[in-house]
Amino acid sequence: MENILIIGAGDFQLPLVQRASRSYNVLLAAPVISDAFKPYIADSLLTDVRDKERILEYAREHSVCGVITDQTDIAVRSVAYVAENLGLPGIGYETGHLFTDKSLMRKRMTELGIKLLPNRTVSSLEEALAYYDEIGGNVIIKPLDTQGSRGVQICRSANDLKSKYEEASRWSSNHSVLIERYATGREFLVEGLAVDYEFRNLCIGDTLYFDLPDAFAAKSRIFPTVVDDELRQRVLDLNTKIITGFGLRQGITHSEFIMDGDDIYLIETAARGGGVFISSDLIHLSCGLDTEGFLLDIASGKQKGLPEILPQQCVCGYLAFYVPVGKVLRVSGVSEVQALPFVHRNQLDKLKAGVSNTEGHTDKTSRIALIISAPDRATFEKRAAQVREMLQVDTETADGIKPLIWE
């Protein structure tokens, strides 16, 4: 079998590795590789996924036929760089930067004539404060090229900005920060794909957030959206304009949008599938696409033309929760929830009594999630409530015994 290189070994890369192992010798590059991956890989390189030169050398030594990642931003540039230097199918290193740098995204959208929320890229707190004096109100600050919402924070005053700027800056590779007017309207996500620069939207869903002061993370993302056809089409048309304007040659895309009044604005777009098993499971449940097979075929040059896409097949989405900071005392309902016919891929095996949880709730990375499906939205909500009732976890915290955080 041929060798194929996959970059990244988090929970959300496992489906791609498992699928690839059926047709290829899988080579895996990541800083840490858990035991869950070991039955599926032929060889591995322990490295920072951003170390593109080391990964290129490794890929060249092993004569790989393709290089790919999914559901992670930080590996996209390295994938593009390795593919470009080895003459393999890819999106191009310059395009890889465009899809992973929030400042470059907004510059390109300005060139395309796409309306933006007021924003500026700054490289110091002084510049950030000067811009805040110009626009005032609530702003959001974002590292330019992180993932999992690390360092993303809302600032409601100049003092707030002063206290939070350093955290945002440290997650950015060049320590620059995007500061942007904060919008609070309805949010959407759109999954799409491209083959030979031809683009197609796949599915559009709704994003619902945790009601936590420091958690900039979705508690649920549900396909399809419940908005009317006119608004739905406006979002899809904007996504098409962005992806085609960015010149994406191939791959899965994940875009997030927010409304401010009647206007729709891009939050960010990515040249990879959505995380939390959106790419691996929710796209397939939505429109029947074998996402991993598609990604492997484009990486190896086997995909010719756009694949067949079905109409929306069901209502599906992920439910996410946080475990409170403290020691987990009791866990019940895990196996019962996993056995439900409408529960699909999940991370519930992470719940174990006796484990101490020290992670806070400031970004997406410490959430635990599961995928569920239903024939309609009302049934989806009933099934989600059933899961929340069945899954019981008690955690001893500094403020007493607390249940899971769902809202």
N, C-alpha and C positions, 0 to 999 in steps of 0.2 A: 504493500500500500504506500501511497505518497505521504509525505510529511506536510502537515499544516500547522501553522503557528497561531495560537490564541494568546492574546495579551490581557491579563487580568484574571484573578482567581478569587473574587468575592462570591457571595451566595448567588448573585444574579448572573454570574458567568457560568455557573455549573450546568444549566440546561444546554448551552451551546457546546460545552466540552463533551457532555454525554452524547449529544447528537453527532458530533464530529467523530467520535470514537467508533461509530458504526461503519465509517467509510475511509478513515484516515488514521495514520499514526499521529496522535496529537502531541504537539510540543507546547508547553505552557510556560509563559514568562510572567512572574509576579513576585512581589517581595515576600509573601507568605503563601504557602499552598497547604491547605488542610487535608486531612485524611480522606474527606469526601471525594476529592479529585483523583486520588491515586489509582483507583481501578481503571481509570479511563485515559491515562496519559502514558506515552512512551518515553518521554524525557522532559526535563524541566530546567529552567534557568531562574534562580532566585535573584531578583533585581528590582529596583525601582522601575515601574512601568513607564516613567518619563525618560529613562536612560536610553534614548533612541539609538545611540552609537553602539552600545553594548548589545542591544537586542538585534540590531542589524548584523553585527558580526556573528552572533549566534544563529540567526536565520540563514546567513550565507553558508556557514559551516555545515548546516544540516539540509541544504538544498530544498527549502520549503517551496511548495507549489502555490501557497497563498498565505495571507496574514489577515487576521480579523479580530474584532472585539465586539462586545455588545453590552448595553445597559450600564456603561461607565464612560464619563467624559475624559478622564485623565489619560486614558490609553489611546484616544483617537489620533492625536498627533503622531505618536510613535508608530501606530499602524500605518498611517499615511506615509510617513517617512521611509519605513522599511519597504513598503510596496513600491514606492517611487524609485528608490535606489536599486531595487532588484528587478525592475521592469515587470512587476506583477500588477494585476488589476487593483485599483485603489482610487481614492478621491483626490489625491494630490496633496502635497504637504502644505501648500498655501491655503487650500480649501480647508484642510484640517485645522489650521489656525483660525480661519474665519468662523468656523462652527464651535470653537472652544474659547473664544475671547469676546466677552460681552461688549467691550469697546469697539472692536472691529465689526461686530454685528451691527451696531448702531450706526457706525460710519457708512457701511455698505447700504443700509436701509435708507439713509439720507440720500445717497447717490441714486437709489431706486425711486425716490420720491414718496417713501412710505412715512406716514406721520408717526412721530415718537413722543413719548412723555418727555418733559424737560429733563435733561440729564447732562452730566459732564464727567469726564474721567480726570481724576486728580491724583497727584503723587505725594501729597503732604496734607497734614491736618489743616495747615494754614489755607491751602487752596480749597479744601472742603468747606471750611468755615466761611470763606469769602463767597463761595457759590451759594451756600445756605443763606447768607445775608441777601442774596439776589432773589431767591425763590420763596424762602420761608416755609411755614407749614410743616407737614409731615413728609419726611423723605425716607428712602430706603438706600442703604449702602451695601455694595456687593463686591467681593473680590472678583477680579476679571476672569479667572480661570480655575475656580475650584469646582467641587461637585458635592452633592448631598446637602446643599444649602449651608455648608460650613462658612461661618463668618458673615452670613447675610443677616442684617439687623435693621429694625425700624428705629428712626430717630425723630423725636417730636419736639426737640429744642436744640439750641446750640450746645448747651451743656450735655445733653444726651449724645450728640455727635462727638463731643470731646471724649466722653467716657467709652464710646464704642468703636471709634475709628481704628485704634490699634489692633483690635481683634479682627476686623475685616481686612486690614492691610496684611496681617501676617499669613493669611491664607492665599494671598495672591502671589504668583511666582515672581512678579517684578515689584510687588508691594504697592502697586497702584490700585485705586478703588473707583468704582462707578458709583456716583451719587445721583439719585433719580427721584422725581416726585412720586410719592407713594399713592397708588390707586387702590381702591377697596371694592371694586365692582365684581361682577360674576366672572369666574375663571373657567377656561376651557383647556383641553389638551387635544392635540391632533397627531395621529400616527400616520406616516406615509412611507412611500418607497420610490426609489429611482433606479432605472436601468438605462444606461447609455444616454443620460441627461433627460430622459423622458420620465416625468413625475406623475404620481397618482396618490391622492389622499385615500387612506384606508378606513379610518374610523375617528369619530370625534366624541369626546366625553366631557363630563363635569368634574371639577375639582372642589373638594370640601376640606376645610382646614380645621386643625385642632384649635380649641379656644383656650390656648395657653399663652401667657405673656411673652415667653422667650422661645417658643417652638415655632419656627417658620417651616412648617411641614404639613403635608396633606394627611388627613385621617382616612380619606377615601377618594378613589378616582373611579368613576362609573361610566361605562359605555352602554348605549349611546346617550348623548346629551338630551335633556328634556325640553330644550328651547324650541321655538317655532322654526319652520323651514327657512324663512327669510334670514334670520339671524345666523342660523347654522350655516347657510351658504356663504354669508359674508365672511365668516371665520375661515371656512374652507378656501374661499377665493384668495383671501389674504395669505394663507399659508402657502398656496400654490405660487403666488407672486414672489414670496420670500425665497422659497427653496429653488425655484427656477432662476431667480435673480442672483442667488448665491452660486449658481453653476455647479450644483451637486451632480456628479457623474453617476454614482451608484450608491445603494445602501438603503437602510431603514432610517427614517427621520422621526424625531420626537419634538414637538413644539408646544409651548405653553403661552396662552394669551389671557389678557385681563381687560375688562371694560372699565371705562371712566366716562360716565354719562352714556351717550350713545356711541362713543368711539371705541374701537377695538385696538389694543396695543400688544405688540409682542413682548413677552417677558424674556424668553430665550428660546432658541432652537438648537437642535443637536443632530449630528450626523451619526446617530446610533439609536437603537430602540430604547423605549422608556424603561426605567428601572422598576423595581418591585414587581418583576415578572410581567410587566405590561407587554414587552416585546415577545417573550417566550410563550406566554399563556393567553393574555387578554386579546392580543391581535388574532391569535388562532381561534379563540372562542367567538370573536366578533365576526371575522370574515373568512375563516377557513384557511388562512395562509400558514404553511409550514415555515415559520419565520427562520428557524435555525437552518433548515435545508436551503432556504433562499440565500441567507448570508454566506453559507459555505459555498454555494454555487457561484455567487458573484466574486468571492475571494479567489476562487480557483479558475475563473473565466468560463465556467460552464453555463451560466445563465444567459439565455438569448431571448430578449424581449420581456415585457411585463408579464408576470404570472397571472393566472386566473384568480379573480377576487369575487367572493360571494357577497350578497347583501347582508346587512346586519343580522346575525343568527340568533342572538339572545341578548338579554341584559346581563352584563358581567362587570366585575370590578374588584378592587382590593379593599380590604378592611385592615387598618393599621392601628396599633396601640403601643403605648409605652409601659414599661415596668417601672414603678416608682423606685427612686434611689433608696436602697436598703437591702435587707436580707429576705429572700423569698422563703416563706414559711410553709405554705401549702399550695399545691397545684392539683386541680382536678378538671376533668372534662376534655383533656387533650386528645386522647384516642377516640373518644366519642365524637368530637368535632371532626377529626380527620376522617372518620368513617362515613360522614354524611355524604350522600351522592352528589350534592351540589358544591361541595368543598373540593378545590383542586390543589394546586401546588401551594405549600405553606411553609412557614418557619416555626411552627409550634413546638418542634423538638427542642428549641432553645429554652423553653420553660422548664426549669428543674428546681425542685425544692432544695434548700440549703445553699443556693448560689447567692452571692452578694452582688448586687447591681450598683455600680459606682458611676454609671454614665448619666448625665443630665438629659434635658429634653430641649436642647437648643438647636438641633438640626435633624435631618432625616435619618442619619446613620444608625441611631440606636432604636429605631422603630422595629417592631416585629409585625409581620403581615401574613395574610392568607387571601387566596383568590376564591370568590364564590360566583355562581351564576344562577340565573332564574329566567323564566319565560317573559316576565314583564317587571316594571319598576316596583310596583306594589309588592309583588312576591319577593323581589330582591330585598326590600326593606324588612319584610317579615323574617326572611332567612337570616339577615344580618342581626336582627334582634335576637333570634334564636341562638346564634353563635355566641353573642355577648352574654346571654344568660347561662349557657352551658359551660363556658370557659371561665372558671373561677380560680383566681390567684390572689393570695394574701401576702403582702410584703410588710415586714416590720421596718418602719421608717422612724426618723427623729420625731415625727408628729403622730406616732401611733401606727396601727395596722391599717394599710391602705389597699384598695383593689386596683386592678389594671386601669390605666388611663385611656379611655376611648374617645373622649371629647376634648 
